[in-house]
Amino acid sequence: MFLLWLRLKFVCLLVAVLVFSSLTYAEDQPALALTHVTVFDGSGRSIKINQTIIITNRCITTIGPAASVKLSKNTRVIDARGKFLIPGLWDMHVHIAGLNADPALSKQVLLPLLLANGITGIRDMGGDLEALLAWKRDVESGALLGPHIVAAGPFLAGSRKKSPEQYPVANADDARAAVRDLKQRGADFTKIISLPSRETFFAVADEARRQHISFVGHLPIEVDALEASNAGMRGIEHLFYSEFALSLSSKEDDLRRRLIEAQAKRDHAGEEAIRHEAEGTYNGEKAATLFAVFKKNKTWVTPTLASLDITSHAELWRADDPQLSFVPPAKAKEWRNSLDDTRMKQYAASLGRQTANDWKLTGELHRAGVSLLVGSDSLDPFVFPGQSLHQELAEFVRAGFTPAEALQAATRGAAEFLGREGDFGTVEMGKIADLVLLDANPLEDIANTRKIFAVIRNGQYLDRAALDAMLAKAKAAAAEAK
């Protein structure tokens, strides 16, 4: 797969070099031109107006003022006056091949749903590895239309049954064997969700280093964020589920001990009280030290705010939500039934009280210069793939990002995290043409990322009619599922 990417990158660079001198593309090559478009390139530079972008052989080969770019007669021209071009979006925390997602259906439903929402790449955080790798091969070869896929396969978990989405480990030896096995099977990285001990965590860290594979996931309650970063943990997923506030508390050791005891007793009220005490004992000096270590170690954080906001506001769930059309009927029925579930409502209210601090912490991390990723955590109940990524962008803005910064996190940031800055993430010559054309300016209102006029995936132009046809086909497939 790496060789395929390398070959494609070489072609992109070669074509760009051939085109650059005259800003005219050879007439014997097929090309697509977006003319008179406004470009947010994701690089940090100012927005550019009245540009022409030429795409050939899946690559961006020309970018320049519309008046200076000459078009060959066989170029397909899209007049993009009044449109806004951004890099393709990445959802860096999804579950599309396990948990609430049936792999047998995801290929027909979720992959097109994601792409139609402008998501040209995803990081799957726990699912059937064989299915994910098969889709990945087909996507990269062009046999399947869908987003790029980066996958962990099953996440490592203590005291759970083995399944396509989870890999139980009882001790350090199990953990080492699991890391080796997943690396050998083709996983792009390793994810942990729960581990039985500190020893097991550090065994994962050591084995991941030996196998030259990164590891990310939930912070075990026995390990603080500073230790995890120094052990080589590449990314921390979630703030709430990783008990992140404990690592910033002046009473960390005491609160961590008490929270472990409360969890062992299943004392949920006690857990909530301890979490609020952690928020109230936030220590700015500890936070500054931790954030500096994160930057030094290149430790990333994925807050997953949208899923928390959606899950904690069950009163806003709608039985007639049109996005339920993309959920298999049995799962949609289960979610609708939860609307009248008193326990679910109580859990939602509790979650809302406990996660209110996550937006503040996200802002603190951002202002300190810590790198954050945009991830939706779909398919939690009513957290729909595609749509939820746009809500996550809005939650980043709510936490203190500018719209431009939120977009950069979902584009250039994803590419940087994956070590793929040379391939995608910005609108620049030589990059693979994964792009989204919008009807309105996302820098004025981040909600405008939902106003998709067209998606360009690997150089293939999908206009609104093509996207709507994809969605109709996906909806039909979901309706036929049991």
C-alpha positions as CSV (number, residue, x, y, z in Angstrom):
1,M,0.0,0.0,0.0
2,F,2.9,2.4,0.8
3,L,4.4,1.7,-2.7
4,L,1.0,2.6,-4.3
5,W,1.0,5.9,-2.4
6,L,4.6,6.6,-3.3
7,R,4.0,5.9,-7.0
8,L,1.0,8.2,-6.9
9,K,3.0,11.0,-5.2
10,F,5.7,10.7,-7.8
11,V,3.2,11.0,-10.6
12,C,1.6,14.1,-8.9
13,L,5.0,15.8,-8.5
14,L,6.1,15.0,-12.1
15,V,2.9,16.3,-13.6
16,A,3.1,19.5,-11.5
17,V,6.7,20.2,-12.6
18,L,5.7,19.7,-16.3
19,V,2.8,22.1,-15.9
20,F,4.3,24.8,-13.7
21,S,6.4,26.7,-16.2
22,S,3.6,27.9,-18.5
23,L,0.5,27.3,-16.4
24,T,-0.9,25.4,-19.4
25,Y,-1.5,21.7,-19.3
26,A,-0.6,19.4,-22.3
27,E,-3.6,18.9,-24.6
28,D,-3.3,15.2,-24.8
29,Q,-3.9,14.7,-21.1
30,P,-7.4,14.7,-19.5
31,A,-7.9,17.5,-17.1
32,L,-10.5,19.1,-14.8
33,A,-10.4,22.9,-14.2
34,L,-12.3,24.7,-11.4
35,T,-12.3,28.4,-12.5
36,H,-12.9,31.6,-10.6
37,V,-13.0,29.8,-7.3
38,T,-12.2,31.1,-3.9
39,V,-9.6,28.9,-2.2
40,F,-9.0,28.1,1.5
41,D,-5.8,26.0,1.1
42,G,-5.4,24.9,4.7
43,S,-1.7,26.0,4.8
44,G,-2.3,29.0,7.0
45,R,-2.0,31.5,4.2
46,S,-4.8,33.9,3.5
47,I,-7.8,32.9,1.4
48,K,-7.3,33.4,-2.3
49,I,-10.1,34.7,-4.6
50,N,-10.7,34.2,-8.3
51,Q,-8.4,31.2,-8.7
52,T,-8.2,28.4,-11.3
53,I,-7.3,24.9,-10.1
54,I,-6.3,22.3,-12.7
55,I,-6.4,18.6,-11.7
56,T,-4.9,15.9,-13.9
57,N,-4.2,12.3,-13.2
58,R,-5.6,12.6,-9.6
59,C,-3.3,15.4,-8.8
60,I,-3.4,19.2,-8.4
61,T,-1.2,20.4,-11.2
62,T,-1.9,24.1,-11.5
63,I,-3.1,26.8,-9.1
64,G,-3.1,30.4,-10.2
65,P,-5.2,33.6,-10.8
66,A,-7.9,32.8,-13.2
67,A,-6.7,35.4,-15.7
68,S,-3.3,33.9,-16.0
69,V,-4.2,30.2,-16.4
70,K,-4.6,28.9,-19.9
71,L,-6.9,25.9,-20.5
72,S,-6.4,23.3,-23.1
73,K,-9.4,22.6,-25.3
74,N,-10.0,19.1,-23.9
75,T,-10.2,20.4,-20.3
76,R,-13.5,19.9,-18.4
77,V,-14.3,23.3,-17.0
78,I,-16.4,23.8,-13.9
79,D,-17.3,27.5,-13.4
80,A,-17.0,27.9,-9.6
81,R,-17.8,31.5,-9.3
82,G,-19.2,32.1,-5.8
83,K,-17.9,28.7,-4.6
84,F,-15.3,28.0,-1.9
85,L,-12.7,25.2,-2.2
86,I,-11.3,23.5,0.9
87,P,-9.1,20.4,1.4
88,G,-11.0,17.1,1.9
89,L,-12.0,16.6,5.5
90,W,-10.8,13.8,7.7
91,D,-12.8,12.2,10.5
92,M,-10.1,10.9,12.8
93,H,-12.3,8.9,15.2
94,V,-15.0,6.6,13.7
95,H,-16.2,3.1,14.1
96,I,-17.5,1.8,10.8
97,A,-16.7,-2.0,11.0
98,G,-17.9,-3.0,14.5
99,L,-19.7,-1.9,17.6
100,N,-22.9,-0.2,16.3
101,A,-21.7,-0.6,12.6
102,D,-22.3,-3.8,10.7
103,P,-19.3,-4.3,8.3
104,A,-21.5,-6.1,5.9
105,L,-23.6,-3.0,5.4
106,S,-21.0,-0.2,6.0
107,K,-19.4,-0.7,2.6
108,Q,-22.7,0.1,0.9
109,V,-24.0,2.7,3.3
110,L,-21.4,4.4,5.5
111,L,-18.5,4.8,3.0
112,P,-20.7,6.7,0.5
113,L,-22.4,8.6,3.3
114,L,-19.0,9.8,4.6
115,L,-17.8,10.8,1.2
116,A,-21.0,12.6,0.3
117,N,-20.4,14.7,3.5
118,G,-17.0,15.8,2.2
119,I,-15.0,13.4,4.3
120,T,-12.2,12.0,2.1
121,G,-10.4,10.2,4.9
122,I,-11.2,8.4,8.1
123,R,-9.3,6.8,11.0
124,D,-11.2,3.7,12.2
125,M,-10.7,3.2,16.0
126,G,-11.9,-0.3,16.5
127,G,-13.4,-2.8,14.0
128,D,-13.0,-5.8,11.8
129,L,-9.5,-5.5,10.5
130,E,-9.9,-7.8,7.6
131,A,-13.0,-5.9,6.3
132,L,-11.2,-2.5,6.8
133,L,-8.1,-3.6,5.0
134,A,-10.1,-5.0,2.1
135,W,-12.0,-1.7,1.7
136,K,-8.7,0.2,2.0
137,R,-7.1,-1.8,-0.8
138,D,-10.2,-1.3,-3.0
139,V,-10.4,2.4,-2.3
140,E,-6.7,3.0,-3.1
141,S,-6.9,0.9,-6.3
142,G,-9.9,2.8,-7.5
143,A,-12.2,-0.3,-7.4
144,L,-14.3,1.3,-4.5
145,L,-15.4,4.9,-4.2
146,G,-14.9,5.9,-0.6
147,P,-12.6,7.8,1.8
148,H,-9.0,6.8,2.5
149,I,-9.0,4.4,5.5
150,V,-6.5,4.2,8.3
151,A,-7.3,1.4,10.7
152,A,-6.3,0.0,14.1
153,G,-8.4,-3.2,13.8
154,P,-9.6,-4.5,17.2
155,F,-8.7,-2.3,20.2
156,L,-6.9,-3.8,23.1
157,A,-9.2,-4.3,26.2
158,G,-9.0,-6.0,29.5
159,S,-11.6,-8.5,30.8
160,R,-13.7,-8.6,27.6
161,K,-14.7,-11.2,25.1
162,K,-12.8,-11.5,21.8
163,S,-14.7,-10.0,18.8
164,P,-13.9,-8.3,15.5
165,E,-13.7,-4.9,17.3
166,Q,-11.9,-5.9,20.5
167,Y,-8.8,-7.9,21.5
168,P,-8.8,-9.0,25.1
169,V,-5.5,-8.8,27.0
170,A,-5.2,-10.1,30.5
171,N,-1.5,-9.2,31.2
172,A,1.7,-7.7,29.8
173,D,2.6,-10.8,27.8
174,D,-0.9,-10.9,26.2
175,A,-0.5,-7.2,25.3
176,R,2.9,-7.7,23.7
177,A,1.6,-10.6,21.7
178,A,-1.5,-8.6,20.6
179,V,0.7,-5.7,19.3
180,R,2.9,-8.1,17.3
181,D,-0.2,-9.9,15.9
182,L,-1.9,-6.7,14.8
183,K,1.2,-5.3,13.2
184,Q,1.7,-8.6,11.3
185,R,-1.9,-8.6,10.1
186,G,-1.5,-5.1,8.7
187,A,-3.0,-2.7,11.3
188,D,-1.8,0.9,10.8
189,F,-1.6,1.5,14.5
190,T,-2.7,0.0,17.9
191,K,-5.5,1.4,20.0
192,I,-6.1,0.7,23.7
193,I,-9.4,1.2,25.4
194,S,-8.9,-0.4,28.8
195,L,-6.0,-2.3,30.2
196,P,-5.8,-4.4,33.4
197,S,-2.7,-2.8,34.9
198,R,0.0,-0.2,34.6
199,E,2.4,-3.0,33.7
200,T,0.2,-3.9,30.8
201,F,0.1,-0.3,29.5
202,F,3.9,0.0,29.6
203,A,4.2,-3.3,27.9
204,V,2.1,-2.0,25.0
205,A,4.2,1.1,24.9
206,D,7.5,-0.9,24.8
207,E,6.3,-3.4,22.2
208,A,4.8,-0.7,20.0
209,R,8.2,1.0,20.0
210,R,9.9,-2.3,19.2
211,Q,7.5,-3.0,16.3
212,H,7.7,0.5,15.0
213,I,3.9,1.0,15.2
214,S,2.2,3.9,17.0
215,F,-0.3,3.4,19.8
216,V,-3.2,5.6,20.8
217,G,-6.4,5.3,22.9
218,H,-8.0,5.9,26.2
219,L,-5.7,6.7,29.2
220,P,-5.9,3.9,31.7
221,I,-7.0,5.3,35.1
222,E,-3.8,4.0,36.6
223,V,-1.6,6.1,34.2
224,D,-1.5,9.9,34.1
225,A,-1.2,11.9,30.9
226,L,2.4,12.9,31.6
227,E,3.5,9.3,32.0
228,A,1.6,8.3,28.9
229,S,3.2,10.9,26.7
230,N,6.7,10.2,27.9
231,A,6.0,6.5,27.2
232,G,5.4,7.3,23.6
233,M,1.6,7.4,23.4
234,R,1.0,9.1,20.1
235,G,-2.6,10.2,20.8
236,I,-5.1,10.4,23.6
237,E,-8.7,9.8,22.6
238,H,-11.4,11.7,24.4
239,L,-11.0,13.9,27.5
240,F,-13.8,12.6,29.6
241,Y,-13.3,8.9,29.0
242,S,-9.6,9.3,29.6
243,E,-10.2,11.1,32.9
244,F,-8.0,13.9,31.6
245,A,-8.9,16.4,34.3
246,L,-7.2,14.2,36.9
247,S,-3.8,14.8,35.3
248,L,-4.3,18.6,35.8
249,S,-5.5,18.5,39.4
250,S,-3.5,19.6,42.4
251,K,-5.0,16.7,44.2
252,E,-4.3,14.2,41.4
253,D,-2.9,11.3,43.5
254,D,-5.7,11.3,46.0
255,L,-8.5,11.8,43.5
256,R,-7.1,9.1,41.2
257,R,-7.0,6.6,44.1
258,R,-10.6,7.5,45.2
259,L,-11.9,7.3,41.6
260,I,-10.4,3.8,41.2
261,E,-12.2,2.8,44.4
262,A,-15.5,4.3,43.4
263,Q,-15.4,2.6,40.0
264,A,-14.7,-0.8,41.7
265,K,-17.8,-0.2,43.8
266,R,-19.8,1.1,40.9
267,D,-20.5,4.2,42.9
268,H,-21.6,6.4,40.0
269,A,-22.6,9.3,42.2
270,G,-19.2,9.1,43.9
271,E,-17.4,9.1,40.5
272,E,-19.3,12.2,39.4
273,A,-18.4,14.0,42.6
274,I,-14.7,13.2,42.3
275,R,-14.6,14.4,38.7
276,H,-16.1,17.7,39.7
277,E,-13.5,17.9,42.4
278,A,-10.8,17.4,39.8
279,E,-12.2,20.3,37.8
280,G,-12.3,22.5,40.9
281,T,-8.7,21.8,41.7
282,Y,-7.3,22.5,38.2
283,N,-3.7,23.6,38.6
284,G,-2.4,26.0,35.9
285,E,1.3,25.2,36.6
286,K,0.7,21.4,36.2
287,A,-1.3,22.1,33.0
288,A,1.5,24.2,31.5
289,T,4.1,21.5,32.3
290,L,1.9,18.8,30.8
291,F,1.1,20.8,27.6
292,A,4.8,21.6,27.1
293,V,5.6,17.8,27.3
294,F,2.8,17.1,24.8
295,K,4.3,19.5,22.3
296,K,7.9,18.2,22.9
297,N,6.7,14.5,22.5
298,K,4.3,15.3,19.7
299,T,1.4,13.8,21.6
300,W,-2.0,14.6,20.0
301,V,-5.4,14.8,21.6
302,T,-8.8,14.0,20.0
303,P,-11.5,15.5,22.2
304,T,-14.6,14.0,20.5
305,L,-16.9,16.8,21.7
306,A,-19.8,16.3,19.3
307,S,-20.6,12.8,20.5
308,L,-20.6,14.0,24.1
309,D,-22.9,16.9,23.2
310,I,-25.3,14.6,21.3
311,T,-25.3,11.8,23.8
312,S,-25.8,14.2,26.8
313,H,-28.8,15.9,25.2
314,A,-31.2,13.0,24.6
315,E,-34.1,15.4,24.8
316,L,-33.0,16.7,21.4
317,W,-33.0,13.2,19.7
318,R,-35.7,13.0,17.1
319,A,-37.5,9.8,16.1
320,D,-38.0,11.3,12.6
321,D,-34.4,12.4,12.2
322,P,-33.8,12.0,8.4
323,Q,-30.3,10.6,9.1
324,L,-32.0,7.5,10.6
325,S,-32.6,6.5,7.0
326,F,-28.9,5.5,6.8
327,V,-29.1,3.3,9.9
328,P,-30.2,-0.3,9.5
329,P,-33.9,-0.6,10.6
330,A,-33.2,-2.8,13.6
331,K,-30.6,-0.3,14.9
332,A,-32.8,2.7,14.1
333,K,-35.6,1.1,16.1
334,E,-33.3,0.5,19.0
335,W,-32.3,4.1,19.0
336,R,-35.9,5.3,18.7
337,N,-36.9,3.1,21.7
338,S,-34.2,4.8,23.8
339,L,-36.2,8.0,23.5
340,D,-38.5,6.7,26.2
341,D,-35.9,5.0,28.3
342,T,-35.7,6.7,31.7
343,R,-32.3,5.2,32.4
344,M,-30.9,6.6,29.2
345,K,-32.3,10.1,30.0
346,Q,-30.7,9.9,33.5
347,Y,-27.4,8.8,31.9
348,A,-27.6,11.6,29.4
349,A,-28.2,14.2,32.1
350,S,-25.3,12.8,34.2
351,L,-23.0,12.8,31.2
352,G,-23.8,16.4,30.4
353,R,-22.9,17.5,33.9
354,Q,-19.7,15.6,33.9
355,T,-18.4,16.6,30.4
356,A,-19.1,20.4,30.6
357,N,-15.5,20.9,31.4
358,D,-14.3,19.2,28.2
359,W,-14.9,22.4,26.1
360,K,-12.8,24.4,28.5
361,L,-10.0,21.9,28.4
362,T,-10.1,21.8,24.6
363,G,-9.6,25.5,24.5
364,E,-6.8,25.3,27.0
365,L,-5.0,22.7,25.0
366,H,-5.4,24.8,21.8
367,R,-4.2,28.0,23.3
368,A,-1.1,26.2,24.7
369,G,-0.3,25.0,21.1
370,V,-1.1,21.3,21.7
371,S,-2.1,19.6,18.4
372,L,-5.7,18.4,18.3
373,L,-7.5,16.1,15.9
374,V,-11.1,16.3,14.8
375,G,-13.1,13.1,15.4
376,S,-16.8,12.4,15.7
377,D,-16.9,9.0,17.5
378,S,-19.7,7.8,15.2
379,L,-21.8,5.5,15.5
380,D,-22.8,6.2,19.1
381,P,-26.6,6.6,19.3
382,F,-27.7,9.5,17.1
383,V,-24.1,10.3,16.2
384,F,-24.4,9.8,12.5
385,P,-21.4,9.3,10.3
386,G,-20.7,12.3,8.1
387,Q,-23.0,14.8,9.7
388,S,-21.3,14.4,13.1
389,L,-17.9,15.5,11.7
390,H,-19.4,18.9,10.8
391,Q,-20.9,19.2,14.3
392,E,-17.4,18.4,15.7
393,L,-16.0,21.3,13.7
394,A,-18.7,23.5,15.2
395,E,-17.8,22.2,18.7
396,F,-14.1,23.2,18.1
397,V,-15.2,26.7,17.3
398,R,-17.4,26.7,20.4
399,A,-14.2,25.7,22.4
400,G,-12.3,28.7,21.1
401,F,-10.9,27.8,17.6
402,T,-11.5,30.1,14.7
403,P,-13.2,28.5,11.8
404,A,-9.9,28.5,9.9
405,E,-8.2,26.7,12.8
406,A,-10.9,24.1,13.1
407,L,-10.7,23.4,9.3
408,Q,-6.9,23.1,9.5
409,A,-7.2,20.6,12.3
410,A,-9.5,18.4,10.1
411,T,-7.3,18.7,7.1
412,R,-3.6,19.6,7.4
413,G,-3.6,18.4,11.0
414,A,-4.8,14.9,10.0
415,A,-2.2,14.7,7.3
416,E,0.6,15.8,9.7
417,F,-0.5,13.3,12.3
418,L,-0.4,10.5,9.7
419,G,2.9,11.7,8.3
420,R,1.2,12.3,4.9
421,E,1.7,16.1,4.5
422,G,3.2,15.5,1.1
423,D,0.0,13.7,-0.1
424,F,-3.0,15.6,1.1
425,G,-4.3,18.0,3.7
426,T,-3.8,21.3,1.8
427,V,-4.8,22.7,-1.6
428,E,-1.3,22.8,-3.2
429,M,0.4,21.7,-6.4
430,G,1.6,18.2,-6.3
431,K,-1.0,17.1,-3.7
432,I,-3.6,14.4,-4.4
433,A,-6.9,16.1,-5.4
434,D,-9.1,15.4,-2.4
435,L,-11.2,18.5,-2.2
436,V,-14.6,19.9,-1.2
437,L,-16.4,22.6,-3.1
438,L,-18.8,24.6,-0.9
439,D,-21.7,27.0,-1.7
440,A,-20.8,29.4,1.1
441,N,-17.7,30.7,3.0
442,P,-16.8,28.4,6.0
443,L,-14.6,31.1,7.5
444,E,-17.7,33.3,8.0
445,D,-19.7,30.4,9.5
446,I,-18.2,27.0,10.2
447,A,-21.7,25.5,9.5
448,N,-21.1,26.3,5.9
449,T,-19.0,23.2,5.6
450,R,-22.3,21.4,5.3
451,K,-23.3,23.3,2.2
452,I,-21.5,20.9,-0.2
453,F,-21.7,21.7,-3.9
454,A,-19.3,18.9,-5.0
455,V,-16.6,16.6,-3.7
456,I,-13.4,15.7,-5.6
457,R,-12.0,12.4,-4.4
458,N,-8.7,11.3,-5.9
459,G,-9.3,13.7,-8.8
460,Q,-12.8,12.3,-9.5
461,Y,-15.4,15.1,-9.6
462,L,-18.7,14.3,-7.9
463,D,-21.3,17.0,-8.4
464,R,-24.4,17.4,-6.3
465,A,-26.4,15.1,-8.5
466,A,-23.8,12.3,-8.2
467,L,-23.6,12.8,-4.4
468,D,-27.4,12.7,-4.1
469,A,-27.5,9.5,-6.2
470,M,-24.9,8.0,-3.9
471,L,-27.0,8.9,-0.9
472,A,-30.2,7.5,-2.4
473,K,-28.4,4.2,-3.1
474,A,-27.0,4.1,0.4
475,K,-30.4,4.8,1.9
476,A,-32.0,2.0,-0.1
477,A,-29.3,-0.5,1.1
478,A,-29.9,0.5,4.7
479,A,-33.6,0.0,4.3
480,E,-33.2,-3.5,3.0
481,A,-31.0,-4.5,5.9
482,K,-32.4,-6.6,8.7
